[in-house]
Amino acid sequence: MAAKKKVGPEDARSWLLVNGARTDLFDVARDSRADQVVLDIEDAVDPAHKGEARDGVAEWLSREGNGAWVRINDHSTPYWADDVAGLARVPGLLGVMLAKAEAAEHVTETFDRLGGATPVLALVESALGIEEAVNIARARGAFRLAFGSGDYRRDTGTSADEMAMAYPRSRLVVASRIGGLPGPIDGPTVSSSHPVLREQTAVTVSLGLTGKLCLDMDQLPVINEVISPTPSDVAWARDFLADFDARGQVIRDGSDLPRLGRARKIERLARVFGVEPV
């Protein structure tokens, strides 16, 4: 079965992580509502089976119509070099998510070894990574930043409270802007409660992150809905742009430019995500 057309990775809201050793789940994930799929051969796979999982991922990606990102092991491990060598030139590889990125050279060396054309999504998961976020975002080959919130909490002793986690998230937002990257991707919500997921995803949006990692396919519709502009937002944007055109695109006051920027962004995302006005 051919893969469904996905929202492009620069705008993708939901990033579904799939155990790289579970090849039986790959087709299901490909056909899910995930904007992008990430086959995980890092944390999800026992060290004794990493080679086998990598080979299974490469074989699936090589089949016509298949495509996905792959979360590879971090630069400091002995598995990193094998991952990039085993995935380079695999036809369906859309990009790699580099675990535990802590330096710009981790991104650039990964990018170069993959042939200089495969985008690298840097997963920042530690205090050092957060402090190096600007350099990581500016690195050659960096495509987007993502937040490994669970490992960050373990590294720093930070609680999951939204105020405690606001600093690292905001740091990634600022670094992405400085590096000229799309908005960063937030860490996953572990709770199976949809109200909790909805609340946490709303926090993601409020802080300026534009995507979210996901561990459960049931979470995908909620993530996609909350990160998308609302139908009423789309209606406002189209009304504003129509009025702006009708008056000859004249800027009336200082508030017009920010509203114009917001309206154009909403209109573009509405087209990308297929959101219609009320």
N, C-alpha and C positions, 0 to 999 in steps of 0.2 A: 504493500500500500504506500502511495506517495505521501511524503510529509506535508502537513498543512502549512499554509503560509503563516509565518509568525510575525509579530511586531518586531521591527528591527532592534538590534541590541543597544543602539544608542538611546532608544526611547523605552525599552522593555521595562515593564512594571514588575512582573513576576518571574523569578528565576528559580526553577524547580530543580532541587538537588536529588539525584537518583544514585543509589548504591551502584558503583561501577562493577561489582561482582554479580549483580542481579540482571543478567542479560534478558531475562524473561520480562522485565519491566520496561525495557527501552522503547518498544513499539507503543506501549500504552502511554508513556510519558510524551513521546513524540506527537501523539494524536490528542493530547490533553489540552486544556485551556492555558497552559503555561506560555508566556510570551517567549521565553527561552528555556532550554533544558540544559542542565549541567550534569554530566556523568562523573561521579565522584570516585577517583581512585586514590584519594588521600585518606581522610579520617574514616571513611566508611569501610575501608578494606584492611583486613589483617595483614601485617607485614609479610607473613609467609605466603600470601596469595596475591601480592601486588603485581607481579609479573603476569600471572594468569589473567587478572582483571584487566590489565593494560592491553593485553593481546585481544581479549574479548571485545573491549571497547573499540580498538582499531579495526577489528574485523567487521563489527556492526556499522561503523562509520564508513567503511569502504563500500557498503552496498548502496546501489543507486537509490536516490530519494531520501537517504538518511543524512541528518546533520545535527550536530550538537556541540556545545562547549564541553570541555573536560577540566575538572579540578585536578591539578597535578600536585605532587608533593613539593614541599618548600625547598628552597635553594640550599639549605644547610644539610639536607639529608642525602644519603647515598642513592635514593630513588629518583631524585630530580633529573640527573643526567640521563638515566634510562627512560624516564617519561618523555623528555623532549626528543630523544633519539627515536623512540618508538612511535611517536605521534607526528613527527615531521613528515610532510608530504602526504599525510593520510587525507583522502579526498573530502570526506564529510566533516573535517574538523573546522568549526566556525571560529574557534578561539580557545584560549586556555585561561582558567582561573588559577592564578599562582597563589598557593597557600602561604600564609605567614610572611607576607612581603614586609621587609624592614629596611630596604635600601633601594635606591634608584637602579643600581647595577644589577640587582636581582631581576628586575623587570627587563632591562636591556639585554642581559646575557640570555635570558629565556627567549626573548624576541629574536635575537640574532641566531641562536641555535635552531630555532624553528624555521629559519629561512628568510627572516626579515619582512614577512608579509602577514603573519598570523597575529591578530590583536591579543594583547595580554591584559586581562582584568586582574588588578592587584587586590588581593584579599588581605586587608590590614587587620591584625588580630592581637596586637601587643602594644604596650606603652611606647616602645621604641618606634614601632610602625606608625603610630599616631603622630609622634613628634617629627617623623621623617616624611609625613604625608605630602607636603608640598613638593619635595624633591622626587618622591615616587610619582606624583601626578605629572611632573615635568619630564619624566624619563622617556627616552625614545622607545616607542612600542607600547606605552601605556594607553589603554583604551578607556578605562573606567575604573573607579575605586569601589570596593565593597567592604562592609564592616563585619568582621568576625566577632560578633558581640560576646559569644560564650567564652571563647578563649581570652578575649580582652578582660572580661570579668575575672577569670581565673588568674591572669597575669597580674592584675592590679588590686584585686580584692574589692573591686567596686560592686555595689549592689545593682540589681536590675531596675531600680527606681528610675523613672524617666528623667528626673533632675540630675541624678548622678551620671546618667549616660548621655546627657545633652552635650557635654564638652567634646567627647570623641566624635560624636555624630557631626556636630557643627564644624569641628576641625576638618573632617573629610569633605564637607560641603564647601568650605572656604578653599581648601587645597584643590578641589576639582575646578573651581572657578578660576583660580590662579593658573592652573595647568591647562585651561582651555578644554576640559573634558566635560562630557555630559554629567548630570547630577549623579551622586553616588548611590549605591545599593545598600539598604539597611540589612541588618541581621535578621534571622528568622524568629518567629513567634512560636514558642514550644507548646503553649496551651492549645488544647483542642476546642476551646470555647470560641465560637465565632464573634460574640460581643467583645471578648478580650482582644481578639485579632483585629477587629474593626477599630477599637480604641487605640491599639498600638500602631496600626498602620496610619491612623490619623495623625499621631505624633510624628511618625516618619515624614509625612507630607508637610507638617507644620514647621519642621526643622530644615526643610529644603532638600531632603533626599527624594529621589524620584523612582526608586525601585526597591524590591524587597526579596530576600532569599526565602525559600519556602521548602518545607520538608514533607508536606502532605498535600496531595492533589485536591483534597476537599477545601483547602484554603484558597485556591487559585481565584475563584470568582469574587471572593471578598476583597482580596488584594487588588485585583484588576479594577474593581468598581471604585474603591476608595482612592486609589492613586489617579484615576481618570478624572477629568473635569466633569462636573455634574451637568445634566441637561439644562438646568437653569443658568449655569455659568456660560454654556454654549449659546443659549438664547441671548444673554446679555452681550456677549462678545460680538455676535453677528449684528445685533441692533446697533451697537456702538460703531462698528466698522461701516455699516450702511450709512449711518448718520455722518460719519467722518468723510466718506466719499461724497455724500450729497452736498456737504458744505465746502467742497473743493479741497479737502484735506488741509484745511486751515487749522493751525494750532491756536486755540483761544487763550489758554492760560497754562500755568506750570503743572497742573494736574493732568493735562491731556496726554503728554508724552508717556508717563508711566502707565496710564490707562490704555493707551494705544499699544504699548509693548505687551501688557497683560492680555489684551484682546487678541492680538495676533498669535501669541503663544497658545491660548486656549483654542483658537480656531484651528491651528496646525495640529494640536494634539487630538482634537475632536475628529479630524479627518483620519489621523493615524489609528485611533482606537475605535472608530466607528460610533461615536457618541452623537446622538441627534438631539436638537433642542426640544424643550417641552412645548 
